[in-house]
Every structure is written in structure tokens, then in C-alpha cells.
């Protein structure tokens, strides 16, 4: 029986139950399933866990030549939870003969709902409201609504498109920046394709769902933040380094925009000396957008499906991130 090792997730009642379910699901596909929590993650621990496995399920930590060369005698494929894979060195993986895949769209609903939650929370000062109650103050802050307003979405993939659907009941105009989105798809989805400048100028709320690439580094920067309305908010649940945190902190501190929400950061955990810490108009979350019971199971199941398919010699199509690597059935 081929072996798949899961390095994702920390022990809790819910996660433990999900892993038991995953073990049964994997067994039905002819795979032995082993869960090895990584806390804290080190290359040495990852190598020890994956040694002798045929497949692995990995989280957001960096994977490079040092790990690949120690496990490639047996490991044929590593499946990355979620969508982002910037921490995995695809060149090193391909040279080591290890396929890399990801659980695209498995957590899309969870992340989209978090984006909506952060937008509405920032619009209504939910973080500041709690602090006021905790301090014994009874101040009524005047927020703003999203009904009939303009929503800006950077990236219209599985998550961005779901955000648009979630806001359909708000009667919003939806502006989208996505250079890869066909015009006919945008028309069918009833969204307007625009450039970055127009999106930042016109939107009452902006949500970021583009992948992290060299070109997208600080796509949300001081210049673009300066274009935003004073009543606008911006949230990012995609990847750290898409947002210039210093520029965002300065705009929030000076109340040049209404608020923000971040679930991802350039450095994680977020350093306690970050300029974002202590601001009363930002919602901060520890890379938690995908953490729902439903998304967790969707990711487990899809990761197992992808690994089983690859080990059986099946073509993963677009789910294979290093397509130059031939199948190893």
C-alpha cells in the first residue's frame, strides 16, 4: 500500500477528527494515511516525516532543494494546501523529480466569506467597537454601508468570483482588475474590467485575491492607497507582501482611509513591533481565512484525490504546477 503523509494542521478535537476521516477516505483509495503535525516546522522534521512516503501534503512553509534531495528516492508528489505556492521552489522540485500540486478552490468559499466579514467589520468599526466596550466607554461610531456602493476585486479566480457572488445581494457595482480574465467571462459575471488606478479611485471597498509574484509585490502601495476614498476600506486574504504594510499603516494612522483587514503578512507571525499593531481601524487575523470545518475537509479530500491520481499515473492537468515533469505512475 502506498503511503501519504500529511504535515498540515495542529492537534485539536476538530482537526484530529478530520484526520481520522481523511485516513478512512485515503484507505478507500488504497493509500496508507499518516498525520505528522509540524509545530514548529523545521526542514529536518519535514524530511523525517516524509522519508519513505510516496506522497506528502504540505502547508505554507518553504520547501526547497535541501528537503527535496532527501526525500525524492520515494516521494513522487507533494500537494500544497490552498492556492498559493510561492514558498515552494518549483525549479528545485522539478530537478528532484517531485511533482507539486495544490488544492485549488477547495477553500474558496471560506476565504471569500472571510473577505466579506473583514470588509463589513472594517466598515462598521467592529474591532474598535469591542475595544470601546472592553474599556467601559459607550461611544457610538458612525460607519458606512456597502449597499449600492462599489466593490473592487483584485483577481477574479475561484475566490474573487465568489466574493462577487456573496455581494450580489448588496446591489453593488463590481469592478475587477484581472489581466487574465476574458471579457466574455466578465460580462457573464456582470462585473466591469478596469485598470488598477480606476479600481482604487472608485471603490468603496477593495479585496485582494491575486497570487503573490514578483510583478505583484506591493501591488497595494502608497501611491494606490493615496487614490482611495476616505470612506473606503481594503482587505487582503491572499498573501503577504501584496500589501505595503508600512504604507497601509501610515494611511490608517492618519485616517486617510476608513479601515482595513489583513489575514496575511510579509512576516508571519506578525512581529509585535509592526506598525499595524495597536491601530484601532484595522482587523488583524493570523492567516486564518481558510480555517473552517468545511474548507478543512475539502482540502483533505482534494489533496488525497490529487495524490492518488498522480500515483496511479493519471494526468493532473492544470493542477500539476510543474507540468514539464512527466507522470510517475
Phi, psi and omega in degrees: 000130180286154190243134174239131182247128179258120180257014185256139172099144177251150186301131171199169182300316182292313183295319179298317179295320180294323179290326175296317177298319180295322179298318178293320180296317180294320181299323179295341178258010177081023181244136169278128186247128179232132178254124179233095180299140180252098180211099358276165178282135168221157177302319183297317180292321179295317179298314180299321181290322186271346179303126177087353179276160175265335181210157179222151175245123190236164182254212190274356184291160180291134174235126185215192185306320183303320178281312186302318185289343179269346186239353190284359175289336178233325185287124180259332185208142171240130180251124182269125175298142177082202186253315184293140179223021185296339181277352180261124179278100185295326179296313179296320180296316181296318178298329179274356179078025181251123178285146177237131177227180181207159185266061182307132174075352183296328181250015188300317182296317181298315181291321178297319179294325177294320178299314178299316180301316181292320179300309182292324178296320178291322179297329184249017174056041186298322179294312182295323178302317179296317179298322179297314180295316180299328182273356180087004179274154181229066182260133180262103181279142182260108180267204178215159183262165175255350182298126178075008182264191182248126178254129177253130181237120175266107181096118186241049176273212184300322183276309182303320180292327178288326176300317179300318179295319180298326182271003183298331179282355180266000179056041180274150161278131183249117176260137183232132168252114177199099184295349182257001183273121178297146183299325182290327177293317178298319181295317179297323181279357179061044176236159182252122177282128182221170174279168182299316183299314180297318181299315181291326181288321191264340189280144173268341172211141181234134177232136190255122181222032176268156176287158175276122174222171178302321182290331182267003179303124182052045174299332171261100185238180184301318182298317182284324177299324180295340178280343188288154175293152177296336182264006184270157174233158178224138178229152177221120176240020187263283182209148172295160181074358167283333181249132172284102188294325178296315181293320179294316180300319180297317180295322179290319181297323181268004179055039175279341169229164187288316184184182182202168174214129179231132174249352183225152187217160179299322176235127180234131358299153179295125180300143183291347176264012178297143178294348178282335182291134175092350178286142184263008180234031176220140174260125181246138181220141187277066179051056193243005189299325185273000187274078169233159178301318183293314181293322180301313180293319178303320181289318176303308185297316182292322179298317179294317178302314182295315180297314180298317180298314182295317180294337177271004177084014181278154179279123180275354179060228184289347178285348176270118187276340173241077188294347177290343180278124180288154178298148179240062182293000000 
